[in-house]
Amino acid sequence: MDMAADELGMDPPIEIRRRNLVTELPYTNPFNHKYDSGNYLHLLSIAEGYYRDFEKKAEELRNRQKGRCWPVILHRAE
């Protein structure tokens, strides 16, 4: 899916999966497997949140390794 998204210039892995979701149920796929329930769009939205958080943390780690970002430590004097 990611390679197809790259070739199409889409934001992998989210957008191509969103476009290929089963939205009308019941649905029988070409292999005769029946999907009779589920809120797949909602589940993908939750997964997208985790994906975006992971990407943000990975970018922060890359920046920290390059010396662009320093962790900020706050200390409250008592």
Secondary structure, DSSP 8 states (H G I E B T S, - for coil): -HHHHHHHT--TTHHHHHHT---SSSEE-TTS-EE----HHHHHHHHHHHHHHHHHHHHHHHHHHTTS----------
